[in-house]
């Protein structure tokens, strides 16, 4: 009998989307820093283009591997938490029960209701209940490391295209300024989306992302210009 694949949860889909957005953001920022820095030191469009392509390839591999390792590390930590709670329940069930109940009482739930809810949840699955309350994640809901790696592997070069095309195709007198403007617009979009996914302040997240991008391009251009 064929086992039906369990659909991804909302949290899992958001994590993959987060990897995509951050991959695109890093692609924009990293390659913009490279090509603007090279443009500050050289006038050859071919040299700028090749440096951008090299940065795109290196960044794509780095981001994909980084996401894969990061997600696997998180999964290892979650598995360890489950093992810890399994042992804790075997050794001192009452203590774990009291922890969950007291946590609910601390949120303002009446003691008798908190006790009833805890009793029902612990009867159904004590490991899931205590892991959720102690460590803040749901057992079985893990981000797929391959999905996160593939998302980054696609999004990083996609984000890289914008600064690469801008610096290569714009007229020589406009390519630096044009790339700055294009990158600022792109970073505004990715910063805003990242803030939404992280449930953070939209304006603060967008501004921080744009400032980081401007500083990166200014520093790399300045360094490149010193060796011109």
C-alpha positions as CSV (number, residue, x, y, z in Angstrom):
1,X,0.0,0.0,0.0
2,X,1.4,3.4,-1.0
3,X,1.9,5.8,1.8
4,X,0.3,9.2,1.2
5,X,2.8,12.0,1.6
6,X,1.8,14.4,4.4
7,X,1.3,18.0,3.1
8,X,3.6,20.7,4.4
9,X,2.3,22.8,7.2
10,X,2.0,26.5,7.1
11,X,5.1,26.9,9.3
12,X,7.1,24.6,7.0
13,X,6.0,26.6,3.9
14,X,6.9,29.9,5.5
15,X,10.4,28.6,6.4
16,X,11.0,27.6,2.8
17,X,9.6,31.0,1.6
18,X,11.9,32.7,4.1
19,X,14.9,30.8,2.6
20,X,13.8,32.0,-0.8
21,X,13.5,35.6,0.2
22,X,16.7,35.7,2.2
23,X,18.5,33.9,-0.7
24,X,17.3,36.6,-3.2
25,X,18.3,39.3,-0.7
26,X,21.8,37.9,-0.3
27,X,22.1,37.5,-4.0
28,X,21.2,41.1,-4.7
29,X,23.5,42.4,-1.9
30,X,26.5,40.1,-2.5
31,X,26.8,40.5,-6.2
32,X,26.0,44.2,-6.0
33,X,28.9,44.6,-3.6
34,X,31.2,42.6,-5.9
35,X,30.4,44.3,-9.2
36,X,30.3,47.8,-7.7
37,X,33.7,47.2,-6.1
38,X,35.2,46.0,-9.3
39,X,33.6,48.9,-11.2
40,X,35.4,51.2,-8.8
41,X,38.7,49.7,-9.8
42,X,38.2,48.8,-13.5
43,X,36.4,50.1,-16.5
44,X,36.2,46.9,-18.4
45,X,32.7,45.7,-18.7
46,X,33.9,42.1,-19.3
47,X,35.9,42.1,-16.1
48,X,32.9,43.4,-14.1
49,X,30.7,40.8,-15.7
50,X,33.0,37.9,-15.0
51,X,33.5,38.9,-11.4
52,X,29.7,39.1,-11.0
53,X,29.2,35.7,-12.5
54,X,31.9,34.2,-10.3
55,X,30.3,35.8,-7.3
56,X,26.9,34.4,-8.3
57,X,28.1,30.9,-8.7
58,X,30.1,30.9,-5.4
59,X,27.2,32.5,-3.5
60,X,24.7,30.1,-4.9
61,X,26.7,27.0,-3.7
62,X,27.4,28.7,-0.4
63,X,23.8,29.6,0.3
64,X,22.4,26.2,-0.7
65,X,25.0,24.4,1.5
66,X,24.5,26.8,4.3
67,X,20.7,26.3,4.4
68,X,21.1,22.5,4.2
69,X,23.5,22.4,7.1
70,X,21.5,25.0,9.1
71,X,18.2,23.2,8.8
72,X,19.8,19.8,9.6
73,X,21.4,21.3,12.7
74,X,18.0,22.6,13.8
75,X,16.4,19.2,13.2
76,X,19.2,17.6,15.3
77,X,18.5,20.0,18.1
78,X,14.8,19.2,17.9
79,X,15.4,15.5,18.0
80,X,17.6,15.9,21.1
81,X,14.8,17.9,22.8
82,X,12.3,15.1,22.1
83,X,14.8,12.5,23.6
84,X,15.2,14.7,26.6
85,X,11.5,15.0,27.2
86,X,10.9,11.3,26.7
87,X,13.5,10.5,29.4
88,X,12.0,13.3,31.7
89,X,8.5,11.9,31.4
90,X,9.8,8.4,32.2
91,X,11.7,9.6,35.3
92,X,9.3,12.3,36.6
93,X,6.0,12.4,34.9
94,X,4.4,14.5,37.7
95,X,7.0,17.3,37.4
96,X,6.4,17.6,33.6
97,X,2.6,17.6,34.2
98,X,2.9,20.3,36.7
99,X,5.1,22.4,34.5
100,X,2.5,22.4,31.7
101,X,-0.4,23.1,34.1
102,X,1.5,25.9,35.8
103,X,2.4,27.5,32.5
104,X,-1.2,27.7,31.6
105,X,-2.2,29.1,35.0
106,X,0.5,31.8,34.6
107,X,-1.2,32.9,31.4
108,X,-4.4,33.7,33.3
109,X,-6.3,30.4,32.8
110,X,-8.3,29.3,35.9
111,X,-6.4,26.5,37.8
112,X,-9.2,24.0,37.3
113,X,-9.5,24.6,33.6
114,X,-5.7,24.5,33.2
115,X,-5.6,21.2,35.1
116,X,-8.4,19.7,32.9
117,X,-6.7,20.8,29.7
118,X,-3.3,19.5,30.8
119,X,-4.8,16.2,31.8
120,X,-6.5,15.7,28.4
121,X,-3.4,16.7,26.4
122,X,-1.0,14.6,28.4
123,X,-3.3,11.6,28.1
124,X,-3.3,12.0,24.3
125,X,0.4,12.6,23.8
126,X,2.6,13.7,26.7
127,X,5.8,14.0,24.6
128,X,4.2,16.3,22.0
129,X,2.6,18.4,24.8
130,X,5.7,18.9,26.9
131,X,8.0,19.5,23.9
132,X,5.6,22.1,22.6
133,X,5.4,23.9,26.0
134,X,9.1,23.6,26.9
135,X,10.8,24.1,23.6
136,X,8.2,25.9,21.4
137,X,8.0,23.6,18.4
138,X,5.5,20.9,17.3
139,X,6.8,17.3,17.0
140,X,6.9,16.1,13.4
141,X,6.8,19.6,11.8
142,X,10.3,19.9,10.5
143,X,11.5,22.0,7.6
144,X,12.9,19.9,4.8
145,X,16.6,20.7,4.4
146,X,16.5,19.8,0.7
147,X,13.6,22.2,0.1
148,X,15.4,25.0,1.9
149,X,18.6,24.4,0.0
150,X,16.9,24.3,-3.4
151,X,14.9,27.4,-2.6
152,X,18.2,29.2,-1.8
153,X,19.9,27.7,-4.8
154,X,17.2,29.2,-7.1
155,X,16.6,32.5,-5.4
156,X,20.3,33.6,-4.9
157,X,21.1,33.7,-8.7
158,X,17.7,35.2,-9.4
159,X,18.5,38.1,-7.0
160,X,22.0,38.3,-8.5
161,X,20.7,39.0,-12.0
162,X,19.5,42.5,-11.2
163,X,22.8,44.1,-10.2
164,X,24.7,42.1,-12.8
165,X,22.4,43.3,-15.6
166,X,22.4,46.8,-14.3
167,X,26.2,47.2,-14.1
168,X,26.7,45.5,-17.4
169,X,24.1,47.0,-19.7
170,X,23.8,50.5,-18.5
171,X,25.9,53.2,-20.1
172,X,29.3,53.7,-18.6
173,X,28.5,57.1,-17.1
174,X,25.3,55.7,-15.5
175,X,26.1,52.2,-14.5
176,X,27.2,52.9,-10.9
177,X,24.3,55.2,-10.1
178,X,21.8,53.1,-11.9
179,X,23.0,49.9,-10.1
180,X,22.7,51.8,-6.8
181,X,19.1,52.7,-7.5
182,X,18.1,49.3,-8.8
183,X,19.6,47.6,-5.8
184,X,17.9,49.9,-3.3
185,X,14.5,49.3,-4.9
186,X,15.1,45.5,-4.9
187,X,16.3,45.5,-1.3
188,X,13.3,47.5,-0.2
189,X,11.1,44.8,-1.6
190,X,13.0,41.9,0.0
191,X,13.3,43.7,3.3
192,X,9.6,44.4,3.4
193,X,8.7,40.8,2.6
194,X,11.2,39.5,5.1
195,X,9.7,41.7,7.8
196,X,6.2,40.3,7.0
197,X,7.5,36.7,7.3
198,X,9.2,37.5,10.5
199,X,6.2,39.5,11.9
200,X,8.6,42.4,12.4
201,X,8.1,46.2,11.9
202,X,7.9,46.7,8.1
203,X,9.4,50.1,8.0
204,X,12.3,49.2,10.3
205,X,13.0,46.0,8.5
206,X,13.0,47.7,5.1
207,X,15.1,50.6,6.2
208,X,17.7,48.3,7.8
209,X,18.0,46.2,4.7
210,X,18.4,49.3,2.4
211,X,21.0,50.9,4.7
212,X,23.0,47.6,4.8
213,X,22.9,47.5,1.0
214,X,24.0,51.1,0.6
215,X,26.9,50.7,3.1
216,X,28.0,47.5,1.4
217,X,28.1,49.2,-2.1
218,X,29.8,52.3,-0.7
219,X,32.5,50.4,1.1
220,X,33.2,48.0,-1.8
221,X,33.2,50.9,-4.4
222,X,35.5,52.9,-2.2
223,X,38.0,50.0,-1.8
224,X,37.9,49.3,-5.5
225,X,38.4,53.0,-6.3
226,X,41.6,53.1,-4.1
227,X,43.2,50.5,-6.4
228,X,42.0,52.1,-9.7
